[in-house]
Amino acid sequence: MRDPVLELEGIEKAYNPGRPNEVRVLRGASLTVARGEVVALVAPSGAGKSTLLHIAGLLDTPDAGRVALNGTDMTGLSDRRRTRARREEVGFIYQFHHLLPEFSAQENIVLPQLADGTGRGAAEARARDLLERVGVGGRADHRPAQLSGGEQQRVAFCRALANAPSLLLADEPTGNLDPETADQVFAVLMDLVRETGLSALIATHNLELAARMDRVLRLDHGVLSAG
């Protein structure tokens, strides 16, 4: 088996714990995503998939359980070390692109690289390369408002990969697009993931898209199972 990039073991998460209105979101959730593997996470609304992704991406902490990235246990690390690991190892894509409206497509991809210490010249070169890969190289100087929904999401893909993470986490990355555009954009995402050798955990309601990934996991009432 290929080396694991992401490991979640016995993850528990509840909101309002110990109170009458306690909601147990995750109940002993465990999963492994191997290097180069693309895993679909299928779940109904409110089942806890966003919480699971946030814990996997070190944006939230579990009440119990273990989170490891590339073999390193992240559970007991300081906030500073978790932030560094998140910045260097994890790329996020959301349903809405969340691009900075006052900056061009290229600048939106350059900024996270500058924050990580990359020189401007190298950051701009990588941004142009990524934009060309997803078919919007000619739109590099356009601001988000000048791009279509599909183009905006392609730029968001590039931004997520700007710092060459080992793990991509995506929460309904095509959920805000019409079916035809969603299919096209998802194909671009899969090509990009395969080309770069990324590991990915992608949450989606779309069973057809899920079937195009390597493996499907289902999350229901806080419990993970094979699809």
N, C-alpha and C positions, 0 to 999 in steps of 0.2 A: 504493500500500500504506500502511496505517496505521502510525504511528510505533511502533517496537519498544519494549516495556517491559522485556523480558528478552532478553538475547542471551548464548548460550553458544557459544564458538568453540574447537574443537580441545581439548576437555577430556580430560585424562588423569588417572587416579587409580589408584594401586596400594597395596596393603597389604603390609608387609614387603618393600619394594623392595630389589632386589639380593641377596635371600636365596633359598635353595632353595625355601622355602615362599611365595615372592612370589605374590600374587593381583592380577592386573590387572582392576580393576573397571570402569573406563571407558576406552574406546579411541577417542580423537578425537571425542568426542560434541559435536555442534553442533546448536543449535536457536534459533529466534526465536519469541517470543510477542508478538503485536501488541497494541496498545491495544484493550481490549474483547474480546479473543479468549479462548476457553476451549479448552484443548488437553488431550486425554487422553494419559496416559502408561501404556501397557500393558506389563507385564513379568512374567515368572515370578519366584517367590521366589528371592532371592539373586542376581538379575541386576544389581543396582546402582541400582535406582530411588531408594531412600532416600538413598544417597550422592549421586546426581544432584540430588535436591531439596535436600539440605543444602548442596551447593555453590552451587546457584542462590539459596538463601536466606542465603548468607554465614555459615552455621554451620560450614562446613568450607572448606578451600582446596584447589584442584587442584594436582597436580604440574606440570602445564603447561596452557596454554590461557588463555582470556580470559572474564571474566564482566562483563557490563555491565547496569546498571539505569538505565532512562530516559536512555540515551545516555552515562552516566558509567561509565568503566572502573573497576571495583572491585578489580581484581586486585592492584595494588600499594599500595593504601591502608593506612593504619595500622589497628590493631585498633579504636581509638576511633572512627575515621570509618566503618569497616565496621559497628560496633555501632549507630551513629547511623542509618546508612542502613537497616539491617535493622529497627530499631525504627520508623522513619518510613515505609518503603516496602513492607514485606513482612508479610503475615499468614500464620500457619501453622495448619493443621488436621491432626490426627493420627487414627489409627484409634481410639484411646482418648481420651476427652475431656480428661483431665488438669485438670479443674476443681479449684480449691482447696476442700477439703471443709468448711472452717470458715466459709466465706463464702457469702452468698446468690448466686443467679443474677445479680442486678443488680450486686452488689459484685464478682463475678468479671469483669464487663465494665468497671466503673469503674476498677479498680486499674491496668490498663495505661495508661489515659488519664491518671491522676494521675502515673504514672511519666514520662509524656511532657510533663508540665507543664500539662495541662488543668485548669481550675478544677473543684471538686467539683460545683457546680451544673450546669455544662455537661456534665460527664461523666455525671452521673446522668440528665440529659435524653436524651443520646444512647443510653445503655444502655436506657432505657425504650422509646425509638423502635425500636431494633434488635430488642428482644424482641417488641414488637408486630408487627413485620414478619414474624417467623418463627413467629408464632402462639402464643407462650408468655408474652405480657404479663401474664397473670394468675398466673404462677408466679414473678414477679420476686423475691419475698421468700423463696422456698424454697431450701434448701440442696441440693446435688447429690444427696445420698442420698434426698431426698424427690421426685426427678424420675425419670421413666422413662428408658430408654436413649436413645430418640429425642429426648426433651426435653433431656437432657444434651448431646447432640451439637448440637442447635440453639443452645443457649447457647454451646457452643464455637465455633460459626460466628460468633456475635455478637462474642465476645471477639476472634476473629481480625480482625474488621473494625472494632474499637473505635477505632483510630487512623487510620481512613480510608486504608489502604495502597493502592498502585497495583497490587500483585501479590499474588495469593493462591496459596499452595502447599499442596496437600492430599495426604496420604499415606494412601490407603485410607480416606477419611472415613466410609464406611458399612460398612466391613468387619467391624465388631463388632455389626452389627444383623441381625435376621432379614430375609428378602427383602422382605416387605411393608413393614416399617418403613423399610428401606433405600431403597426406591423413593420413599416419601413424603418422607423426609428429603433425598434427593438432589434431588427436585423443588423443595423449599424452598431448597436451596443454589443451584440454577441460577437461580431467580427472584431471589434476593438478589444474585447476581453480575450478572445482566442489569440489574437496577434501578440498581445503583451504578456500572455501567460498568467494573467491574474486569477485569483480565487474570487468567487463572488457568491453572495447570498442575496437573492432578489425576491422581494415580496410582491405578489401579484394576485389579483382576482381572476385573471385571464388564464383559463385552463389550457387553451391552445398554446399560449406563450410558455406556460410552465412545462408543457410536454416537450418543448424544444431544448430544455436544459438537461443536464446530466442526471439529475435526481430531483424528486419532489418530496418535500416534507409538509405535513399538515399540522396546523396549530388550532386546537379547538378546546375551549374552556381551560386554557392554560397548559394543555398537555400536547407534547409533540409526538407525532407518529409518522412512519413512512407513508408516502402517498401511493 
